[in-house]
Amino acid sequence: MKTIFRYKTTLTQKLFVYYLFLCLATIAILSVYSYYTAKSALISRTYDQLTSVRFEKIQSLNRYFETNRLKQDSTLTEKDIESINSLMFNTNPRNGLGKTGEAYLVDNNYKMLTSSRFKEHRDFAILVKTKATHDVFSGISGTNEYLDYRNVTVFGSYSPIEFGNHKWAVIAEIDVEEAMVSIYTLRNSIILLSIVVSLFIFVLVYIISRKISLPVIRLKQAAEIIASGNYTTHIENDSNDEIGELTQAFNKMSGKIKIQTQELKYEKEKRITSMIDGQEIERQRLSRELHDGLGQYILATKMKLERFENASPELKQQIVEEAKSLLAVISKEVVSMSENLAPPVLNQFGLVSAIENICEEIRKNSGIKIQFTHNAGELTCDEKVKIYLYRIIQEALNNIVKHSKATEVLINFNYTDQLDLSISDNGVGFYFDEHFKPGNGISNMRERTELLGGTFEIIQDSGTLIKINI
């Protein structure tokens, strides 16, 4: 199977990228907006300046025409042309046209009437077929950006002027390159400033990202330490925001895990001790029964059989009969011990019959009146459930016989959707004070109930009531 390599990105890297992208995008947007706003304002101001120059030239021409009282059908003399040329031609950079700006007249044949700032045309006429002249002679006045007669991009302001039968175009222009010098300077300044600010933001964003992600990294490291089994980890909290609250919750969780782990360890040790103690008690019980019961009968049988060799025929027959009687008792004892270890009636006849049998045995041996009631026939459940329920009832009855001094016991077994078992007696009971420590019998009953997924409850009133719900 092909392994797909995935690059791992840390929280610091993600925060760094997000913040840096946001800041750089903000800088870029503000820079572009500032640049184009300033550019638009400068272009508008340039058009206003060119229009102002154009109006000033038109007024100068009109005053010249009125002062010299030229008639509408008059033909312009060389002197008139030179005077008009002096009005239009101006190389002073402070006249509003800078170093590349000029104002000139064009007749309806697209020939420049005044001198060009850039070309000599004493022996030939300069043709000016530009957007400005086409618009003027089409009846359109205004401002625009276009290529002039030199094929250079310019900003221009243009309008017609009429003198008698003559219709001329008055045009004021300036090179775009010169007009936009301040904008280009501003653009370069914005780029340089953006680079400097970006470097500053780069460092600042990295520091902020580290500051934000560092507590999370510490939480991750602490979680890994806890996962390894060390529950003594504690994180110092130096903030009172959400990260601080998360750190407090983590420390609280770590403390609870430590306490619960200790409780589980104690419970485990307690159960192991209880199991070992139970095994030891069972061994001691078997040892007593073997020594006091089977051992005595076997010893008596051995002694009788030792007398058999030297006995008379009549005595031999008596010894054989007595030995048979002892062997029958031994057999009965073995059966009794076997039933205590693994009652065959439980497997042969079921749980209800086994409970009835143990109730009858204890009634015969102790004289305690035991009443067993149930609402159904045999249970259809796992063998494990049957054995656990049988051992719970057996343990409860043994405790009653040993400790309660009871004369009556009531066992109620109710099985519908769930199983309810109650065992009550009229004995002296016991009290749950701070010095009470449950014995192995109660612990075993509780553990078996919990293993079956049920609840175990002891109620002390007049006597003792044990309630089990599974």
C-alpha positions as CSV (number, residue, x, y, z in Angstrom):
1,M,0.0,0.0,0.0
2,K,1.3,3.4,-1.0
3,T,2.1,5.7,2.0
4,I,0.9,9.3,1.7
5,F,3.2,11.7,3.3
6,R,1.5,14.6,5.1
7,Y,3.4,17.6,6.2
8,K,2.7,18.3,9.8
9,T,1.9,22.0,10.6
10,T,2.0,23.2,14.1
11,L,-0.4,25.6,15.7
12,T,2.2,28.3,15.8
13,Q,2.8,28.0,12.1
14,K,-0.9,28.1,11.4
15,L,-1.5,31.2,13.5
16,F,1.6,32.8,12.0
17,V,0.4,32.2,8.5
18,Y,-3.2,33.4,9.2
19,Y,-2.1,36.6,11.0
20,L,0.6,37.3,8.5
21,F,-1.8,36.8,5.6
22,L,-4.4,39.0,7.2
23,C,-1.9,41.8,8.0
24,L,-0.2,41.7,4.5
25,A,-3.6,41.6,2.8
26,T,-4.7,44.7,4.9
27,I,-1.4,46.5,4.0
28,A,-1.9,45.6,0.3
29,I,-5.5,46.8,0.2
30,L,-4.7,50.0,2.0
31,S,-1.6,50.6,-0.2
32,V,-3.5,49.9,-3.4
33,Y,-6.5,52.1,-2.3
34,S,-4.2,54.9,-1.2
35,Y,-2.2,54.7,-4.5
36,Y,-5.2,54.7,-6.8
37,T,-7.0,57.4,-4.7
38,A,-4.0,59.7,-4.9
39,K,-3.5,58.8,-8.6
40,S,-7.1,59.7,-9.4
41,A,-6.9,62.9,-7.4
42,L,-3.7,63.9,-9.2
43,I,-5.1,63.2,-12.6
44,S,-8.2,65.2,-11.8
45,R,-6.0,68.0,-10.5
46,T,-3.9,67.9,-13.7
47,Y,-7.0,68.1,-15.9
48,D,-8.2,71.1,-13.8
49,Q,-4.8,72.8,-14.3
50,L,-4.8,72.1,-18.0
51,T,-8.3,73.4,-18.3
52,S,-7.4,76.5,-16.4
53,V,-4.4,77.1,-18.8
54,R,-6.7,76.5,-21.8
55,F,-9.3,79.1,-20.5
56,E,-6.5,81.6,-19.8
57,K,-5.2,81.2,-23.4
58,I,-8.7,81.6,-24.8
59,Q,-9.3,84.7,-22.8
60,S,-5.9,86.1,-23.9
61,L,-6.7,85.4,-27.6
62,N,-10.2,87.0,-27.3
63,R,-8.6,90.1,-25.7
64,Y,-6.1,90.3,-28.4
65,F,-8.8,90.1,-31.1
66,E,-10.8,92.8,-29.4
67,T,-7.8,95.1,-28.7
68,N,-6.6,94.9,-32.3
69,R,-10.2,95.1,-33.6
70,L,-9.7,92.3,-36.1
71,K,-12.6,91.8,-38.4
72,Q,-14.2,88.5,-39.0
73,D,-13.0,88.4,-42.6
74,S,-9.6,89.7,-41.8
75,T,-6.6,87.8,-42.8
76,L,-4.0,87.3,-40.1
77,T,-0.7,89.0,-40.8
78,E,2.8,87.8,-39.8
79,K,2.6,90.3,-37.0
80,D,-0.7,88.8,-35.8
81,I,0.6,85.3,-36.0
82,E,3.8,86.2,-34.0
83,S,1.6,88.0,-31.4
84,I,-0.7,85.0,-31.1
85,N,2.3,82.6,-31.0
86,S,3.8,84.7,-28.1
87,L,0.5,84.4,-26.3
88,M,0.3,80.6,-26.7
89,F,4.0,79.7,-26.5
90,N,5.5,79.8,-23.0
91,T,8.5,77.8,-21.7
92,N,8.4,78.9,-18.1
93,P,8.0,75.8,-16.0
94,R,6.0,77.8,-13.5
95,N,3.2,78.5,-15.9
96,G,1.3,75.4,-14.8
97,L,2.6,73.3,-17.7
98,G,5.8,72.1,-16.2
99,K,8.8,71.1,-18.4
100,T,6.8,69.1,-21.0
101,G,3.5,70.9,-21.1
102,E,2.4,73.3,-23.9
103,A,-0.6,75.1,-25.3
104,Y,-1.1,75.5,-29.0
105,L,-3.6,76.2,-31.8
106,V,-4.6,73.9,-34.6
107,D,-6.7,75.0,-37.6
108,N,-9.4,72.9,-39.2
109,N,-6.9,71.4,-41.6
110,Y,-5.2,69.8,-38.6
111,K,-2.1,72.1,-39.0
112,M,-0.5,73.6,-35.9
113,L,-0.7,77.4,-36.1
114,T,1.6,78.2,-33.2
115,S,5.1,77.2,-32.4
116,S,5.8,73.7,-31.0
117,R,7.8,73.5,-27.8
118,F,9.5,70.4,-29.2
119,K,9.7,70.8,-33.0
120,E,10.8,73.5,-35.4
121,H,8.3,74.0,-38.3
122,R,9.3,77.2,-40.0
123,D,9.6,75.5,-43.4
124,F,6.8,73.0,-43.0
125,A,3.5,72.6,-41.0
126,I,3.1,70.1,-38.2
127,L,0.0,68.0,-38.6
128,V,-1.8,67.3,-35.4
129,K,-4.2,64.4,-36.0
130,T,-4.9,63.4,-32.4
131,K,-8.0,62.5,-30.4
132,A,-8.1,66.1,-29.2
133,T,-8.3,67.6,-32.7
134,H,-10.8,65.0,-33.9
135,D,-13.0,65.7,-30.9
136,V,-12.8,69.4,-31.2
137,F,-13.7,69.5,-34.9
138,S,-16.5,67.0,-34.1
139,G,-18.0,69.4,-31.7
140,I,-16.7,67.8,-28.5
141,S,-14.7,69.6,-25.7
142,G,-13.2,68.0,-22.7
143,T,-10.2,66.3,-21.2
144,N,-8.6,62.9,-21.9
145,E,-5.4,60.9,-22.1
146,Y,-4.1,60.2,-25.5
147,L,-1.1,60.1,-27.9
148,D,-0.1,63.6,-29.1
149,Y,1.5,64.6,-32.4
150,R,4.9,63.3,-31.1
151,N,3.3,59.9,-30.4
152,V,3.8,60.5,-26.6
153,T,1.1,59.8,-24.1
154,V,-0.2,63.0,-22.6
155,F,-3.0,64.5,-20.6
156,G,-4.9,67.1,-22.6
157,S,-7.6,69.6,-22.2
158,Y,-9.2,70.9,-25.5
159,S,-12.0,73.0,-26.8
160,P,-12.8,75.1,-30.0
161,I,-12.3,78.8,-30.5
162,E,-13.9,80.7,-33.4
163,F,-12.6,83.8,-35.1
164,G,-14.6,85.0,-38.0
165,N,-14.8,82.2,-40.5
166,H,-12.0,80.5,-38.7
167,K,-12.5,77.6,-36.3
168,W,-9.4,76.5,-34.3
169,A,-8.7,74.0,-31.6
170,V,-7.1,75.3,-28.4
171,I,-5.2,72.5,-26.8
172,A,-3.2,72.4,-23.5
173,E,-1.2,69.2,-22.8
174,I,1.4,67.8,-20.5
175,D,3.3,64.5,-20.7
176,V,1.8,61.7,-18.5
177,E,5.3,60.8,-17.3
178,E,5.9,64.3,-15.9
179,A,2.4,64.6,-14.5
180,M,2.7,61.3,-12.7
181,V,6.2,61.8,-11.2
182,S,4.7,62.5,-7.7
183,I,2.5,59.4,-8.0
184,Y,5.4,57.3,-9.0
185,T,7.3,58.7,-6.0
186,L,4.4,58.0,-3.8
187,R,4.1,54.4,-5.2
188,N,7.8,53.7,-4.5
189,S,7.4,55.2,-1.0
190,I,4.3,53.0,-0.4
191,I,6.2,49.9,-1.6
192,L,9.2,50.7,0.6
193,L,7.1,51.5,3.6
194,S,5.0,48.3,3.0
195,I,8.2,46.2,3.0
196,V,9.4,47.8,6.3
197,V,6.0,47.4,7.9
198,S,5.8,43.8,6.7
199,L,9.1,42.9,8.2
200,F,8.0,44.5,11.5
201,I,4.6,42.7,11.3
202,F,6.5,39.4,10.4
203,V,8.4,39.6,13.7
204,L,5.4,40.8,15.7
205,V,3.1,38.1,14.3
206,Y,5.6,35.4,15.1
207,I,5.9,36.7,18.7
208,I,2.1,36.9,19.1
209,S,1.6,33.4,17.5
210,R,4.2,31.9,19.9
211,K,2.5,33.6,22.9
212,I,-0.9,32.3,21.9
213,S,0.3,28.7,21.0
214,L,2.7,28.2,23.9
215,P,0.1,27.4,26.5
216,V,-1.6,25.0,24.1
217,I,1.8,23.4,23.4
218,R,2.4,23.0,27.2
219,L,-1.1,21.5,27.5
220,K,-0.2,19.0,24.8
221,Q,3.1,18.1,26.4
222,A,1.4,17.7,29.8
223,A,-1.3,15.4,28.2
224,E,1.4,13.3,26.7
225,I,3.1,13.0,30.2
226,I,-0.3,12.0,31.7
227,A,-0.8,9.5,28.9
228,S,2.5,7.9,29.9
229,G,1.2,7.3,33.4
230,N,2.6,10.2,35.3
231,Y,-0.4,11.9,36.9
232,T,1.6,14.4,39.0
233,T,1.8,17.0,36.2
234,H,0.7,20.5,37.0
235,I,0.8,23.5,34.7
236,E,1.4,26.9,36.0
237,N,-1.4,29.3,35.0
238,D,-0.3,32.9,34.2
239,S,-3.4,34.1,32.3
240,N,-7.0,34.7,33.1
241,D,-8.5,34.2,29.6
242,E,-10.0,31.1,28.0
243,I,-6.5,29.5,27.8
244,G,-6.2,30.1,31.5
245,E,-9.6,28.5,32.2
246,L,-8.5,25.6,30.0
247,T,-5.3,25.2,32.0
248,Q,-7.3,25.3,35.3
249,A,-9.7,22.6,33.9
250,F,-6.7,20.5,32.8
251,N,-5.0,20.7,36.2
252,K,-8.3,19.8,37.9
253,M,-8.8,16.9,35.5
254,S,-5.2,15.7,36.2
255,G,-5.8,15.8,39.9
256,K,-9.1,13.8,39.5
257,I,-7.3,11.3,37.3
258,K,-4.6,10.9,39.9
259,I,-7.2,10.4,42.7
260,Q,-9.3,8.0,40.6
261,T,-6.1,6.1,39.6
262,Q,-5.2,5.7,43.3
263,E,-8.7,4.6,44.1
264,L,-8.6,2.1,41.3
265,K,-5.2,0.8,42.4
266,Y,-6.6,0.5,46.0
267,E,-9.7,-1.2,44.8
268,K,-7.6,-3.6,42.7
269,E,-5.4,-4.4,45.6
270,K,-8.4,-4.8,47.8
271,R,-10.0,-7.2,45.3
272,I,-6.8,-9.2,44.9
273,T,-6.5,-9.4,48.7
274,S,-10.1,-10.4,49.0
275,M,-9.6,-13.1,46.4
276,I,-6.5,-14.4,48.1
277,D,-8.2,-14.3,51.5
278,G,-11.2,-16.1,50.0
279,Q,-9.0,-18.8,48.6
280,E,-7.2,-19.1,51.9
281,I,-10.5,-19.3,53.8
282,E,-11.8,-21.9,51.4
283,R,-8.6,-23.9,51.8
284,Q,-8.8,-23.7,55.6
285,R,-12.5,-24.8,55.4
286,L,-11.6,-27.7,53.2
287,S,-8.7,-28.5,55.5
288,R,-11.0,-28.5,58.5
289,E,-13.6,-30.6,56.8
290,L,-11.0,-33.0,55.5
291,H,-9.3,-33.2,58.9
292,D,-12.4,-33.2,61.2
293,G,-14.7,-35.1,58.9
294,L,-13.2,-37.3,56.2
295,G,-9.9,-37.6,58.1
296,Q,-11.5,-39.0,61.2
297,Y,-13.7,-41.4,59.2
298,I,-10.7,-42.6,57.1
299,L,-8.6,-43.0,60.2
300,A,-11.3,-45.0,61.9
301,T,-11.7,-47.2,58.8
302,K,-7.9,-47.8,58.7
303,M,-7.8,-48.8,62.3
304,K,-10.7,-51.3,61.8
305,L,-9.1,-52.8,58.8
306,E,-5.8,-53.2,60.7
307,R,-7.7,-55.3,63.3
308,F,-9.2,-57.4,60.4
309,E,-6.0,-59.5,59.9
310,N,-5.8,-61.0,63.4
311,A,-9.6,-61.0,64.2
312,S,-11.8,-64.1,64.5
313,P,-14.2,-65.0,61.7
314,E,-17.1,-63.6,63.6
315,L,-15.2,-60.3,64.4
316,K,-14.1,-60.1,60.8
317,Q,-17.6,-60.0,59.6
318,Q,-18.4,-57.3,62.1
319,I,-15.4,-55.3,61.1
320,V,-16.4,-55.5,57.4
321,E,-19.9,-54.2,58.2
322,E,-18.5,-51.4,60.3
323,A,-16.0,-50.5,57.5
324,K,-18.8,-50.4,55.0
325,S,-20.8,-48.1,57.2
326,L,-17.8,-45.8,57.6
327,L,-17.2,-45.8,53.8
328,A,-20.8,-44.9,53.3
329,V,-20.4,-41.9,55.7
330,I,-17.2,-41.0,53.8
331,S,-19.0,-41.1,50.5
332,K,-21.7,-38.9,51.9
333,E,-19.2,-36.4,53.2
334,V,-17.4,-36.3,49.8
335,V,-20.8,-35.6,48.1
336,S,-21.6,-32.8,50.6
337,M,-18.2,-31.2,50.1
338,S,-18.6,-31.5,46.3
339,E,-22.0,-29.8,46.4
340,N,-20.6,-26.9,48.4
341,L,-17.9,-26.4,45.8
342,A,-20.1,-26.9,42.7
343,P,-23.6,-27.9,43.5
344,P,-24.7,-30.5,40.9
345,V,-28.4,-29.6,41.5
346,L,-27.7,-26.2,39.9
347,N,-26.7,-27.8,36.6
348,Q,-29.2,-30.6,36.7
349,F,-32.4,-28.9,37.9
350,G,-31.7,-25.1,37.5
351,L,-31.4,-22.1,39.7
352,V,-34.8,-22.2,41.5
353,S,-34.4,-25.8,42.5
354,A,-30.8,-25.1,43.7
355,I,-32.0,-22.2,45.8
356,E,-34.8,-24.3,47.3
357,N,-32.3,-27.0,48.1
358,I,-29.9,-24.7,49.9
359,C,-32.7,-23.2,51.8
360,E,-33.9,-26.6,53.0
361,E,-30.3,-27.6,54.0
362,I,-29.8,-24.5,56.0
363,R,-33.2,-24.8,57.6
364,K,-32.4,-28.4,58.7
365,N,-28.9,-27.5,60.1
366,S,-29.8,-24.1,61.7
367,G,-33.5,-24.3,62.5
368,I,-34.0,-20.9,60.8
369,K,-37.3,-20.6,59.0
370,I,-36.6,-19.7,55.4
371,Q,-39.4,-18.7,53.0
372,F,-38.5,-18.5,49.3
373,T,-40.9,-17.0,46.8
374,H,-40.5,-16.4,43.1
375,N,-42.8,-15.4,40.2
376,A,-41.6,-17.7,37.4
377,G,-40.2,-21.0,36.4
378,E,-36.6,-21.6,35.5
379,L,-34.5,-18.7,34.3
380,T,-33.2,-18.8,30.7
381,C,-29.9,-17.0,31.2
382,D,-26.2,-17.7,31.1
383,E,-24.6,-20.2,33.4
384,K,-22.4,-17.4,34.8
385,V,-25.5,-15.5,35.9
386,K,-27.0,-18.6,37.6
387,I,-23.8,-19.4,39.5
388,Y,-23.3,-15.7,40.6
389,L,-26.9,-15.5,41.9
390,Y,-26.6,-18.8,43.6
391,R,-23.3,-17.8,45.3
392,I,-24.9,-14.4,46.4
393,I,-27.8,-16.1,48.1
394,Q,-25.5,-18.8,49.6
395,E,-23.2,-16.1,51.0
396,A,-26.1,-14.1,52.3
397,L,-27.6,-17.1,54.1
398,N,-24.2,-18.1,55.5
399,N,-23.8,-14.6,56.9
400,I,-27.3,-14.7,58.4
401,V,-26.6,-18.1,60.1
402,K,-23.2,-16.8,61.5
403,H,-24.0,-13.3,62.6
404,S,-27.6,-12.2,62.5
405,K,-29.2,-14.4,65.2
406,A,-32.3,-14.3,63.0
407,T,-35.2,-16.8,63.3
408,E,-36.9,-15.9,60.0
409,V,-35.5,-15.2,56.5
410,L,-37.5,-14.1,53.4
411,I,-36.1,-14.5,49.9
412,N,-38.1,-12.9,47.1
413,F,-37.0,-13.6,43.5
414,N,-38.9,-11.5,40.9
415,Y,-38.0,-11.7,37.2
416,T,-39.8,-9.7,34.5
417,D,-37.8,-7.3,32.2
418,Q,-35.2,-7.1,34.9
419,L,-34.2,-9.3,37.9
420,D,-35.0,-8.2,41.4
421,L,-33.7,-10.2,44.4
422,S,-34.3,-9.3,48.0
423,I,-33.1,-11.1,51.1
424,S,-34.4,-10.0,54.5
425,D,-34.1,-11.3,58.1
426,N,-35.3,-10.4,61.5
427,G,-31.9,-10.5,63.1
428,V,-29.8,-8.0,65.0
429,G,-28.3,-6.5,61.8
430,F,-25.3,-4.1,61.8
431,Y,-24.7,-0.4,61.6
432,F,-23.0,1.6,58.9
433,D,-20.9,4.0,61.1
434,E,-17.4,5.3,60.4
435,H,-15.8,2.2,62.0
436,F,-17.8,-0.2,59.8
437,K,-15.7,-2.3,57.5
438,P,-17.5,-4.8,55.2
439,G,-16.2,-8.3,55.4
440,N,-15.3,-10.5,52.5
441,G,-18.9,-11.9,52.3
442,I,-20.5,-8.5,51.6
443,S,-17.7,-7.5,49.3
444,N,-18.0,-10.7,47.3
445,M,-21.8,-10.2,47.0
446,R,-21.3,-6.6,45.9
447,E,-18.6,-7.5,43.3
448,R,-20.6,-10.3,41.8
449,T,-23.6,-8.0,41.5
450,E,-21.5,-5.3,39.8
451,L,-20.0,-7.8,37.4
452,L,-23.5,-8.7,36.3
453,G,-24.2,-5.0,35.7
454,G,-26.5,-4.6,38.7
455,T,-26.9,-2.6,41.8
456,F,-26.3,-3.8,45.4
457,E,-28.0,-2.2,48.4
458,I,-28.1,-3.0,52.1
459,I,-30.9,-1.5,54.2
460,Q,-30.7,-1.6,58.0
461,D,-34.0,-1.4,59.8
462,S,-35.5,-4.1,62.0
463,G,-33.1,-6.7,60.8
464,T,-31.3,-6.5,57.5
465,L,-32.6,-6.2,53.9
466,I,-30.4,-6.9,50.9
467,K,-31.7,-5.6,47.6
468,I,-30.2,-6.5,44.3
469,N,-31.4,-5.2,40.9
470,I,-30.0,-6.5,37.7
